């Protein structure tokens, strides 16, 4: 190992040609010999640069549609040889192996093919073999060789050469080596996870996860915790691919809460009308539909005005000026929507601490995917909760059947309950939540808290009775005893939606009948911890 390593010969083979010619010219200007392959070689030659094909070094042509070109001792020997090891140096001299001081490789665009939904055979052809092999070899030998795998590092490389008279420092090479191994690990993770899905392997023996840093955060959930935001390369609209129009950088908690808000509001398709979700600490404090976006926001806000202060607002349609003006009446951390018109942006521009995020669209609430959670010594991995419920899936279990309006509100409340921390209770009426109880150890307590919030808001709004009167109620899991259900009935609920499946279902159904409630079973649970 040496601190300063000279740069005499570079092997460049890239799929992404961004910045390639400028890099090649800068290296050539320093007298660096350029080796290359295929399209990269052609691009450099077309720019007027002298380039030697790898096939001239290996004395072996590229073959099998480019599958075989760099997997050769003349290449890997030049990357792996220890320059301070006499045996290695002698082997290089005996076999005419040239030293390769710099490797610049970015891999076949497998992730891009995956994102656009390429067919199986195309996916297979986008699995790079020679690239990862060279990257790993060069990175292993970072005591002598420099490995560049990202276009973003071209300028850093040239600055390093400028600062060190055409050489690279050990610290720089080590940093680039770490990045190189992270890149091949992420690449292999994408390939293995795709292949598990293609092969129908639901629980593969080994599961790899990878991400690319999007943002270094000031801290995590608390100031003493370091944190960063990584993205997995997926194209699901939301916090990974928003455009931020104003406001300071998002914090760890902002990102977490914004994700919760946007996933919830994505349950409501724009074609079905405006909808708004207001989130605080990853739980909804108000969700509503409306004739207009402003009405949807106002009704969501009226569910729990106290909790909405300093919250996150998600909208399912393009933000307009009228809604923006209403939102600015209280302090809000983040607003996220699938677009915002110029008038709305102008209104928000006066609120410097408000972050406005727009996305390419809504997330598909029904799409498949994985969710994982860290536990001590491992990861819990499961399918994303994309469970959906329709009128046809409901089973009426009481003597009284829900009215059409109650059915609509039951399905609305059920969608919201899916996004409330367990134990979850959601009261709703006329397409808006009127009371939400979240995260309690007792389902009865969640029921009481939600009803109490409705009572509190009735006082704030100057209503004669709590909005929970005449509402429906959703429970994310079954009522194990009649007490929670009866508490909801006492609060004013007239219809109930729950999964069913308790040993005491008959007892709960009987209690519902005696209370005159309508109740439907979904056969599906929505725990969220």
C-alpha positions as CSV (number, residue, x, y, z in Angstrom):
1,X,0.0,0.0,0.0
2,X,1.2,3.5,-0.8
3,X,-0.3,6.8,0.1
4,X,0.1,8.6,-3.3
5,X,-0.6,6.3,-6.3
6,X,0.3,7.5,-9.7
7,X,-2.3,7.6,-12.6
8,X,-0.7,6.1,-15.8
9,X,-3.4,3.9,-17.2
10,X,-7.2,3.9,-16.9
11,X,-9.8,1.3,-18.0
12,X,-13.1,3.0,-18.7
13,X,-16.3,1.0,-19.5
14,X,-19.6,2.7,-18.8
15,X,-23.3,2.3,-19.7
16,X,-24.1,5.8,-18.6
17,X,-22.1,8.0,-20.9
18,X,-22.8,11.2,-19.0
19,X,-19.6,13.2,-18.5
20,X,-17.6,10.5,-20.3
21,X,-15.9,12.7,-22.9
22,X,-15.0,15.4,-20.5
23,X,-13.5,12.8,-18.1
24,X,-11.6,11.2,-21.0
25,X,-10.2,14.5,-22.2
26,X,-9.1,15.5,-18.7
27,X,-7.3,12.2,-18.1
28,X,-5.7,12.2,-21.6
29,X,-4.4,15.8,-20.9
30,X,-2.5,14.3,-17.9
31,X,-0.9,11.7,-20.1
32,X,-3.1,8.8,-18.8
33,X,-3.4,6.0,-21.3
34,X,-7.1,5.1,-22.0
35,X,-8.3,1.5,-22.3
36,X,-11.9,0.8,-23.1
37,X,-14.6,-1.5,-24.5
38,X,-17.5,-1.4,-27.0
39,X,-19.7,1.7,-27.0
40,X,-17.5,3.5,-24.5
41,X,-14.4,3.1,-26.7
42,X,-16.4,4.4,-29.7
43,X,-17.7,7.5,-27.8
44,X,-14.1,8.4,-26.8
45,X,-12.7,7.9,-30.3
46,X,-15.5,10.0,-31.8
47,X,-14.4,12.7,-29.4
48,X,-10.9,12.6,-31.0
49,X,-9.2,10.7,-28.1
50,X,-6.6,7.9,-28.5
51,X,-8.1,4.8,-27.0
52,X,-6.8,1.2,-26.9
53,X,-9.4,-1.6,-26.9
54,X,-9.2,-4.1,-24.1
55,X,-9.2,-6.8,-26.8
56,X,-5.7,-5.4,-27.8
57,X,-4.5,-6.2,-24.3
58,X,-6.2,-9.6,-23.9
59,X,-5.5,-10.7,-27.5
60,X,-9.1,-12.0,-27.3
61,X,-12.1,-10.5,-29.1
62,X,-15.3,-9.5,-27.5
63,X,-17.8,-12.3,-28.0
64,X,-21.2,-13.6,-27.2
65,X,-22.9,-10.3,-27.7
66,X,-20.5,-8.6,-25.3
67,X,-21.0,-11.1,-22.5
68,X,-17.3,-12.0,-22.6
69,X,-14.8,-9.1,-22.9
70,X,-13.1,-8.2,-19.6
71,X,-13.1,-11.5,-17.8
72,X,-9.4,-12.2,-18.5
73,X,-6.2,-12.4,-16.5
74,X,-4.7,-9.5,-18.5
75,X,-7.4,-7.3,-17.1
76,X,-7.8,-8.7,-13.6
77,X,-4.1,-9.1,-13.2
78,X,-3.6,-5.4,-13.9
79,X,-6.3,-4.5,-11.4
80,X,-5.3,-6.9,-8.6
81,X,-1.5,-7.0,-8.6
82,X,0.2,-5.6,-5.5
83,X,2.8,-3.2,-6.8
84,X,5.0,-3.7,-3.7
85,X,5.0,-7.5,-4.0
86,X,7.9,-8.8,-5.9
87,X,6.2,-12.0,-6.9
88,X,3.2,-10.1,-8.3
89,X,5.4,-7.7,-10.2
90,X,7.4,-10.6,-11.7
91,X,4.2,-12.3,-12.8
92,X,3.1,-9.1,-14.5
93,X,6.4,-8.8,-16.3
94,X,6.5,-12.5,-17.4
95,X,3.0,-12.4,-18.8
96,X,3.0,-8.8,-20.1
97,X,0.2,-7.7,-17.9
98,X,-0.2,-3.9,-17.8
99,X,-0.9,-2.1,-14.6
100,X,-4.3,-0.5,-14.4
101,X,-4.3,2.4,-12.0
102,X,-7.9,3.7,-12.5
103,X,-11.1,1.8,-13.2
104,X,-14.2,3.7,-14.2
105,X,-17.2,1.5,-14.5
106,X,-20.9,2.0,-14.1
107,X,-23.1,-1.1,-14.5
108,X,-25.7,-2.2,-17.0
109,X,-28.9,-0.3,-16.2
110,X,-30.6,-3.2,-14.5
111,X,-32.5,-1.0,-12.0
112,X,-33.8,1.2,-14.9
113,X,-35.0,-1.8,-16.7
114,X,-36.8,-3.0,-13.6
115,X,-38.4,0.4,-13.0
116,X,-39.9,0.4,-16.5
117,X,-41.2,-3.2,-16.2
118,X,-39.0,-4.9,-18.7
119,X,-39.7,-8.5,-19.7
120,X,-37.8,-11.4,-18.2
121,X,-35.3,-11.9,-21.0
122,X,-34.4,-8.2,-21.2
123,X,-33.9,-8.2,-17.4
124,X,-31.5,-11.1,-17.7
125,X,-29.5,-9.3,-20.4
126,X,-29.2,-6.3,-18.1
127,X,-27.4,-8.3,-15.4
128,X,-23.8,-7.1,-15.5
129,X,-21.1,-9.7,-14.9
130,X,-17.8,-8.3,-16.0
131,X,-18.5,-4.9,-14.5
132,X,-19.0,-6.1,-10.9
133,X,-16.0,-8.5,-11.2
134,X,-13.7,-5.6,-12.2
135,X,-15.1,-3.3,-9.6
136,X,-14.6,-5.8,-6.8
137,X,-11.1,-6.5,-8.0
138,X,-10.1,-2.9,-8.3
139,X,-11.7,-2.0,-4.9
140,X,-9.9,-4.8,-3.2
141,X,-6.6,-3.5,-4.4
142,X,-7.4,0.1,-3.3
143,X,-3.9,0.3,-1.8
144,X,-2.9,1.0,-5.5
145,X,-5.9,1.4,-7.7
146,X,-8.7,3.9,-7.8
147,X,-12.2,2.8,-8.5
148,X,-15.0,5.1,-9.7
149,X,-18.5,3.8,-10.1
150,X,-20.6,7.0,-10.1
151,X,-20.7,9.8,-12.5
152,X,-21.1,12.1,-9.5
153,X,-17.5,11.3,-8.5
154,X,-15.8,12.3,-11.8
155,X,-15.3,15.9,-10.6
156,X,-14.0,14.6,-7.2
157,X,-11.5,12.4,-9.0
158,X,-10.2,15.3,-11.2
159,X,-9.9,17.5,-8.2
160,X,-7.9,14.8,-6.4
161,X,-5.5,14.5,-9.3
162,X,-5.2,18.3,-9.5
163,X,-4.4,18.6,-5.8
164,X,-1.8,15.8,-5.8
165,X,0.1,16.2,-9.1
166,X,-1.7,13.5,-11.0
167,X,-1.9,11.1,-8.1
168,X,-4.6,9.9,-5.7
169,X,-4.3,9.6,-1.9
170,X,-5.0,6.4,0.0
171,X,-7.9,8.0,1.9
172,X,-9.6,8.9,-1.4
173,X,-9.1,5.4,-2.9
174,X,-10.4,3.9,0.3
175,X,-13.5,6.1,0.2
176,X,-14.1,5.2,-3.5
177,X,-13.6,1.5,-2.7
178,X,-16.2,1.6,0.0
179,X,-18.6,3.2,-2.4
180,X,-17.8,0.6,-5.1
181,X,-18.6,-2.3,-2.8
182,X,-21.9,-0.6,-1.7
183,X,-22.7,-0.2,-5.4
184,X,-22.2,-3.8,-6.3
185,X,-24.1,-4.8,-3.1
186,X,-27.1,-2.7,-4.1
187,X,-26.9,-4.0,-7.7
188,X,-26.9,-7.6,-6.5
189,X,-29.8,-6.8,-4.1
190,X,-31.9,-5.5,-6.9
191,X,-31.1,-8.6,-9.0
192,X,-31.8,-11.1,-6.3
193,X,-35.0,-9.5,-5.2
194,X,-36.3,-9.2,-8.7
195,X,-35.4,-12.9,-9.4
196,X,-37.2,-14.0,-6.2
197,X,-40.3,-12.3,-7.4
198,X,-39.9,-13.7,-10.9
199,X,-39.4,-17.2,-9.6
200,X,-42.3,-16.9,-7.1
201,X,-40.1,-17.3,-4.1
202,X,-42.0,-15.6,-1.3
203,X,-39.5,-16.0,1.5
204,X,-36.0,-16.4,-0.1
205,X,-33.3,-17.9,2.2
206,X,-31.4,-14.6,2.0
207,X,-33.0,-11.2,1.5
208,X,-30.8,-8.2,0.6
209,X,-31.8,-4.5,0.9
210,X,-30.0,-1.5,-0.4
211,X,-30.5,2.2,-0.7
212,X,-28.8,5.3,-2.1
213,X,-28.5,8.4,0.0
214,X,-30.9,11.1,-0.8
215,X,-30.3,13.4,2.1
216,X,-28.2,13.6,5.2
217,X,-30.4,14.7,8.0
218,X,-29.6,17.0,10.9
219,X,-30.6,14.3,13.3
220,X,-33.1,11.4,13.7
221,X,-36.2,11.2,15.8
222,X,-34.3,13.0,18.6
223,X,-31.3,15.4,18.5
224,X,-28.8,12.8,19.9
225,X,-29.5,10.4,17.0
226,X,-27.6,10.7,13.7
227,X,-29.7,10.0,10.6
228,X,-29.9,10.0,6.8
229,X,-32.6,9.3,4.2
230,X,-31.9,6.5,1.7
231,X,-34.0,5.7,-1.4
232,X,-34.3,2.3,-3.0
233,X,-34.6,3.4,-6.6
234,X,-38.3,2.6,-6.9
235,X,-40.7,4.8,-8.8
236,X,-43.6,4.9,-6.3
237,X,-44.7,8.5,-6.0
238,X,-44.2,9.9,-2.5
239,X,-41.4,11.1,-0.3
240,X,-38.6,9.5,-2.4
241,X,-39.3,11.5,-5.5
242,X,-41.0,14.7,-4.6
243,X,-40.1,18.2,-5.8
244,X,-39.7,20.7,-2.9
245,X,-40.7,24.2,-3.8
246,X,-39.9,26.0,-0.6
247,X,-39.0,25.7,3.0
248,X,-36.1,24.2,4.9
249,X,-34.9,20.7,4.5
250,X,-37.2,17.9,5.8
251,X,-36.3,16.3,9.1
252,X,-36.5,12.6,9.9
253,X,-39.9,13.0,11.5
254,X,-41.1,15.2,8.6
255,X,-40.3,12.4,6.2
256,X,-41.8,9.7,8.3
257,X,-45.1,11.7,8.8
258,X,-45.3,12.9,5.3
259,X,-45.0,9.3,4.0
260,X,-47.8,8.3,6.3
261,X,-50.0,11.2,5.1
262,X,-49.4,10.6,1.5
263,X,-50.0,6.9,1.7
264,X,-53.3,7.5,3.4
265,X,-54.6,10.1,1.0
266,X,-53.6,7.9,-1.9
267,X,-56.4,5.5,-0.8
268,X,-58.8,8.1,-2.4
269,X,-58.6,8.4,-6.1
270,X,-58.8,11.9,-7.6
271,X,-61.6,10.8,-10.0
272,X,-63.7,10.1,-6.9
273,X,-63.4,13.6,-5.7
274,X,-61.1,15.7,-3.5
275,X,-59.7,14.3,-0.3
276,X,-57.4,15.5,2.5
277,X,-55.5,13.8,5.3
278,X,-53.9,15.6,8.2
279,X,-51.2,13.6,10.1
280,X,-49.5,14.2,13.4
281,X,-46.8,11.7,14.7
282,X,-47.6,9.2,11.9
283,X,-51.3,9.1,12.9
284,X,-54.2,10.8,11.2
285,X,-55.9,13.5,13.2
286,X,-58.4,14.2,10.4
287,X,-59.4,12.8,7.0
288,X,-62.2,13.9,4.7
289,X,-63.6,14.0,1.3
290,X,-65.3,17.1,-0.1
291,X,-67.0,18.8,-3.0
292,X,-63.8,21.0,-3.3
293,X,-60.3,20.5,-2.0
294,X,-60.8,23.4,0.4
295,X,-63.9,21.7,1.8
296,X,-62.0,18.4,2.2
297,X,-59.3,20.2,4.1
298,X,-61.7,22.2,6.3
299,X,-63.7,19.1,7.2
300,X,-60.5,17.1,8.0
301,X,-59.2,20.1,10.1
302,X,-62.5,20.2,12.0
303,X,-62.0,16.6,13.2
304,X,-59.3,17.7,15.6
305,X,-58.1,21.2,15.2
306,X,-55.8,21.0,18.2
307,X,-53.8,18.1,16.9
308,X,-53.7,19.5,13.4
309,X,-51.5,22.4,14.5
310,X,-47.9,21.8,13.2
311,X,-49.1,18.7,11.3
312,X,-48.6,17.3,7.8
313,X,-51.3,17.8,5.1
314,X,-51.7,15.5,2.2
315,X,-54.0,16.2,-0.7
316,X,-55.1,13.9,-3.5
317,X,-55.5,16.6,-6.2
318,X,-53.6,19.6,-7.4
319,X,-53.4,22.3,-4.7
320,X,-55.3,25.4,-5.6
321,X,-55.1,29.0,-4.3
322,X,-58.4,28.8,-2.2
323,X,-57.2,25.7,-0.4
324,X,-53.7,27.1,0.1
325,X,-55.1,30.3,1.6
326,X,-57.1,28.2,4.1
327,X,-54.1,26.1,5.1
328,X,-52.0,29.2,5.8
329,X,-54.4,30.2,8.6
330,X,-52.6,27.8,11.0
331,X,-49.0,26.6,11.3
332,X,-48.3,23.6,9.1
333,X,-45.0,21.7,8.7
334,X,-45.5,20.1,5.3
335,X,-48.1,20.1,2.5
336,X,-47.7,17.3,-0.1
337,X,-49.9,17.0,-3.2
338,X,-49.7,15.7,-6.8
339,X,-49.1,19.2,-8.1
340,X,-49.8,22.9,-7.1
341,X,-50.9,25.8,-9.3
342,X,-48.9,29.0,-9.5
343,X,-51.4,30.9,-7.4
344,X,-51.1,28.4,-4.6
345,X,-47.3,28.5,-4.7
346,X,-47.4,32.3,-4.5
347,X,-49.5,32.2,-1.4
348,X,-47.3,29.6,0.3
349,X,-44.2,31.6,-0.7
350,X,-45.1,34.0,2.1
351,X,-44.8,31.2,4.7
352,X,-41.0,30.5,4.7
353,X,-41.2,27.7,7.3
354,X,-43.8,25.8,5.3
355,X,-42.5,23.1,3.0
356,X,-44.5,22.5,-0.2
357,X,-43.8,19.2,-1.9
358,X,-45.3,18.0,-5.2
359,X,-45.2,14.5,-6.6
360,X,-45.6,12.8,-10.0
361,X,-48.9,11.5,-8.9
362,X,-50.5,9.4,-6.1
363,X,-49.2,6.1,-4.9
364,X,-51.1,3.0,-5.9
365,X,-52.7,1.8,-2.7
366,X,-53.3,-1.6,-4.2
367,X,-49.8,-2.2,-5.5
368,X,-47.6,-5.0,-4.1
369,X,-44.3,-4.3,-2.3
370,X,-42.3,-5.2,0.8
371,X,-42.3,-3.5,4.2
372,X,-39.6,-4.2,6.7
373,X,-38.8,-3.3,10.3
374,X,-35.6,-3.7,12.2
375,X,-35.6,-5.8,15.4
376,X,-32.7,-6.8,17.5
377,X,-30.5,-9.0,15.4
378,X,-32.6,-9.0,12.2
379,X,-35.4,-7.7,10.1
380,X,-39.1,-8.5,10.0
381,X,-40.2,-8.5,6.3
382,X,-43.7,-8.6,5.1
383,X,-45.9,-7.6,2.1
384,X,-47.1,-4.0,2.1
385,X,-50.6,-3.8,3.5
386,X,-52.4,-3.3,0.2
387,X,-55.6,-5.0,1.3
388,X,-58.7,-3.3,-0.2
389,X,-62.4,-3.7,0.6
390,X,-65.5,-3.3,-1.6
391,X,-69.2,-3.4,-1.0
392,X,-69.2,-6.9,-2.3
393,X,-66.7,-8.1,0.3
394,X,-68.8,-6.9,3.2
395,X,-70.9,-9.4,5.2
396,X,-73.9,-8.0,7.1
397,X,-74.1,-10.0,10.4
398,X,-76.8,-8.0,12.3
399,X,-80.6,-7.9,12.0
400,X,-80.3,-4.3,10.9
401,X,-78.5,-3.7,7.6
402,X,-76.6,-0.4,7.0
403,X,-78.2,2.3,4.9
404,X,-76.4,3.3,1.6
405,X,-74.9,6.3,3.4
406,X,-73.7,4.2,6.2
407,X,-72.1,1.7,3.8
408,X,-70.2,4.6,2.1
409,X,-69.0,5.9,5.5
410,X,-68.1,2.4,6.7
411,X,-65.8,1.9,3.7
412,X,-64.4,5.4,4.1
413,X,-63.7,4.7,7.8
414,X,-62.2,1.4,7.0
415,X,-59.7,3.0,4.6
416,X,-58.6,5.4,7.3
417,X,-58.4,2.8,10.0
418,X,-55.8,1.0,7.9
419,X,-53.5,3.9,8.5
420,X,-54.1,4.4,12.2
421,X,-51.8,2.8,14.8
422,X,-53.4,-0.2,16.6
423,X,-55.5,-0.4,18.5
424,X,-57.4,1.8,15.9
425,X,-60.9,3.2,16.2
426,X,-62.3,5.6,13.6
427,X,-65.7,7.4,13.7
428,X,-66.8,8.9,10.4
429,X,-69.9,10.7,9.1
430,X,-70.7,11.9,5.6
431,X,-67.2,11.2,4.2
432,X,-65.2,12.7,7.0
433,X,-63.7,11.5,10.2
434,X,-65.3,12.9,13.4
435,X,-63.2,11.0,16.0
436,X,-60.0,9.0,15.9
437,X,-58.5,6.8,18.7
438,X,-55.0,5.5,18.0
439,X,-52.3,3.4,19.6
440,X,-54.0,2.4,22.8
441,X,-53.4,-0.9,24.6
442,X,-57.1,-1.3,25.1
443,X,-59.6,-1.1,22.2
444,X,-62.2,0.3,24.7
445,X,-59.8,3.2,25.5
446,X,-59.3,4.0,21.8
447,X,-63.1,4.0,21.4
448,X,-63.5,6.4,24.3
449,X,-60.7,8.7,23.3
450,X,-62.1,9.0,19.8
451,X,-65.5,9.9,21.1
452,X,-64.0,12.4,23.6
453,X,-62.2,14.2,20.8
454,X,-65.5,14.5,19.0
455,X,-67.1,16.0,22.1
456,X,-64.2,18.5,22.5
457,X,-64.5,19.6,18.9
458,X,-68.3,20.1,19.3
459,X,-67.5,22.7,21.9
460,X,-64.9,24.4,19.7
461,X,-67.2,24.5,16.7
462,X,-70.2,25.6,18.8
463,X,-72.3,22.5,18.0
464,X,-75.3,21.4,20.0
465,X,-74.1,17.8,20.0
466,X,-70.9,15.9,19.3
467,X,-70.3,15.1,15.6
468,X,-69.9,11.4,16.5
469,X,-73.7,11.3,17.0
470,X,-75.1,9.4,14.0
471,X,-71.7,8.3,12.8
472,X,-70.3,4.9,11.8
473,X,-67.3,3.3,13.5
474,X,-64.4,1.2,12.1
475,X,-62.2,-1.0,14.2
476,X,-58.9,-2.3,12.6
477,X,-59.3,-5.6,14.4
478,X,-62.2,-7.5,15.9
479,X,-63.9,-6.5,19.1
480,X,-62.9,-9.3,21.5
481,X,-65.8,-8.4,23.9
482,X,-69.0,-6.3,23.5
483,X,-67.7,-3.5,25.7
484,X,-65.8,-1.6,23.0
485,X,-68.8,-1.9,20.6
486,X,-71.3,-0.8,23.2
487,X,-69.0,2.2,24.1
488,X,-69.2,3.3,20.5
489,X,-73.0,2.9,20.5
490,X,-73.2,5.0,23.7
491,X,-71.2,7.7,21.9
492,X,-73.7,7.8,19.1
493,X,-72.5,5.4,16.4
494,X,-75.2,3.6,14.4
495,X,-73.2,1.2,12.3
496,X,-69.9,-0.8,12.7
497,X,-67.3,-2.2,10.4
498,X,-64.8,-4.7,11.8
499,X,-62.9,-7.9,10.7
500,X,-64.8,-10.4,12.8
501,X,-63.1,-13.7,13.7
502,X,-63.3,-13.5,17.5
503,X,-64.3,-16.5,19.6
504,X,-67.0,-14.2,21.0
505,X,-68.4,-13.0,17.6
506,X,-71.8,-14.3,18.4
507,X,-71.8,-12.5,21.7
508,X,-70.7,-9.2,20.0
509,X,-73.3,-9.6,17.3
510,X,-76.0,-10.2,19.9
511,X,-75.0,-7.0,21.7
512,X,-75.1,-5.1,18.4
513,X,-78.6,-6.4,17.7
514,X,-79.8,-5.4,21.2
515,X,-78.3,-1.9,20.7
516,X,-80.0,-1.6,17.3
517,X,-76.6,-1.3,15.5
518,X,-75.9,-2.4,11.9
519,X,-72.6,-4.3,11.7
520,X,-70.6,-5.7,8.8
521,X,-67.6,-8.0,8.9
522,X,-64.7,-7.6,6.4
523,X,-62.8,-10.8,7.1
524,X,-59.7,-8.7,6.9
525,X,-57.6,-7.1,9.6
526,X,-55.5,-3.9,9.4
527,X,-53.1,-4.0,12.4
528,X,-50.5,-1.2,12.1
529,X,-47.7,-1.1,14.8
